[in-house]
Amino acid sequence: MKELQIYKGHEQEVNTISWHPKIEDIFCSAGADGCVIFWNASDNKNFVIKNAHDKEIFDLSFNPIGNILVSSGNDSCIKVWQRNPIF
């Protein structure tokens, strides 16, 4: 195994990541800072949703099309995020 890339953007530990089901360069990360970060793996650019949850985020999951992301956190919430399909 060889390290390919490092992605830095969270202010606290990262708890979960989820790869986009259709676009291999897109993934999301989330963690103790309550932020969700959308990453483009090919150019290391990102889009941050600050305070996506009031507390730590435990899990992320895309739907099969990739236009919906679900997050769950320590604030007793499950949040559904929607965007237009990217393909």
Secondary structure by P-SEA (a helix, b strand, c coil): cccccccccccccccccccccccccbbbbbccccbbbbbccccccccccccccccccccccccccccbbbbbccccbbbbbbccccc
